[in-house]
Amino acid sequence: MMRWRTTRGKHLTDRKSVFLQMLKVVRQQFQQAIVHVLDRGYASVDIITRLIDYQQHFILRWDKRFNLCDELGKLQNAGKHASSLSVVASRLIMDKERKKVRRITIAY
C-alpha cells in the first residue's frame, strides 16, 4: 500500500495524518496479524495511543536519551530502561558506517 503526501498546494498533508489513515486501512484489512515497526521519528504520543487503542502489536526504537516513565512512575532515560530488561538474544553485526563489529541485544 502506498500513499503520497505533499507539503504544498491544496492537497497539503502531514506525515502523521497520512500514517494514521494508513494505520486505519491496515487495521481493517489485517486486524492483528501484523507487527508495526516504528523508528525514532514516528514514535509520537498520537501514533502510540492509536496503536494501543486499535490493539495493534508494535515495536519501537527509542532514542536512548528520551525520558520514559516505567510502570512504577519512575522517570529515567530509555537507555536505562533497556539496561534493566532481560536479554533474550544477542549477536554480532558489522556496522558498515563505522567499519567495526558491534554486539546488539534484544531485551524485553
Secondary structure per residue as TSV (DSSP state, phi and psi in degrees):
chain	resnum	aa	ss	phi	psi
A	1	M	-	360.0	136.6
A	2	M	-	-133.1	141.7
A	3	R	-	-131.8	141.1
A	4	W	-	-100.9	147.2
A	5	R	-	-136.2	155.5
A	6	T	-	-140.2	151.9
A	7	T	S	-103.4	13.0
A	8	R	S	-137.6	159.7
A	9	G	S	77.2	-169.5
A	10	K	T	-74.6	-14.2
A	11	H	T	-101.1	27.9
A	12	L	-	-54.7	129.4
A	13	T	-	-138.2	162.5
A	14	D	-	-119.3	162.1
A	15	R	H	-60.5	-41.8
A	16	K	H	-64.2	-45.4
A	17	S	H	-66.3	-37.2
A	18	V	H	-64.9	-43.4
A	19	F	H	-61.0	-45.4
A	20	L	H	-66.1	-35.4
A	21	Q	H	-64.6	-44.4
A	22	M	H	-65.6	-38.0
A	23	L	H	-60.8	-40.6
A	24	K	H	-62.7	-43.8
A	25	V	H	-66.1	-45.4
A	26	V	H	-61.9	-41.1
A	27	R	H	-61.6	-42.0
A	28	Q	H	-67.3	-36.8
A	29	Q	H	-81.2	-37.6
A	30	F	H	-114.9	-5.0
A	31	Q	T	50.3	-114.5
A	32	Q	T	-108.4	16.3
A	33	A	S	-86.5	24.4
A	34	I	-	-140.1	147.6
A	35	V	E	-117.5	122.0
A	36	H	E	-86.1	134.0
A	37	V	E	-114.7	117.8
A	38	L	E	-114.9	131.4
A	39	D	-	-88.5	178.2
A	40	R	G	-51.6	-41.7
A	41	G	G	-71.7	-16.5
A	42	Y	G	-102.8	-1.7
A	43	A	-	-87.4	69.1
A	44	S	-	-97.0	162.5
A	45	V	H	-59.8	-42.6
A	46	D	H	-60.8	-44.5
A	47	I	H	-70.4	-43.3
A	48	I	H	-64.1	-41.6
A	49	T	H	-60.6	-43.9
A	50	R	H	-64.6	-41.5
A	51	L	H	-60.7	-41.9
A	52	I	H	-67.9	-43.7
A	53	D	H	-60.2	-38.8
A	54	Y	T	-82.2	0.1
A	55	Q	T	55.8	45.8
A	56	Q	-	-96.3	147.1
A	57	H	E	-83.9	139.1
A	58	F	E	-152.7	156.7
A	59	I	E	-123.7	131.7
A	60	L	E	-115.3	144.2
A	61	R	-	-113.6	105.6
A	62	W	-	-86.7	151.3
A	63	D	-	-69.6	130.6
A	64	K	T	-64.5	-14.0
A	65	R	T	-86.5	-11.7
A	66	F	S	-67.7	142.3
A	67	N	E	-88.6	130.0
A	68	L	E	-124.5	153.9
A	69	C	E	-106.0	128.1
A	70	D	-	-83.2	-179.6
A	71	E	T	-65.7	-16.4
A	72	L	T	-94.6	-0.4
A	73	G	S	89.6	5.5
A	74	K	-	-80.6	128.5
A	75	L	E	-96.6	124.5
A	76	Q	E	-155.1	165.6
A	77	N	E	-72.3	158.1
A	78	A	H	-60.2	-33.7
A	79	G	H	-61.6	-37.2
A	80	K	H	-69.6	-39.3
A	81	H	H	-59.9	-47.3
A	82	A	H	-64.2	-35.5
A	83	S	H	-70.3	-18.5
A	84	S	T	-91.4	-3.9
A	85	L	S	-86.8	159.5
A	86	S	-	-78.4	128.6
A	87	V	E	-78.0	127.0
A	88	V	E	-103.5	-19.7
A	89	A	E	-161.9	152.8
A	90	S	E	-149.8	157.2
A	91	R	E	-159.9	160.3
A	92	L	E	-91.0	135.6
A	93	I	E	-129.7	158.0
A	94	M	E	-93.5	118.2
A	95	D	E	-85.0	98.9
A	96	K	T	-65.0	-34.7
A	97	E	T	-66.7	-42.0
A	98	R	T	-95.0	-6.5
A	99	K	T	57.7	48.1
A	100	K	E	-151.9	161.0
A	101	V	E	-86.3	136.1
A	102	R	E	-128.7	149.9
A	103	R	E	-96.6	127.7
A	104	I	E	-113.4	152.4
A	105	T	E	-131.0	153.5
A	106	I	E	-115.2	124.5
A	107	A	E	-135.0	143.7
A	108	Y	-	-160.6	360.0
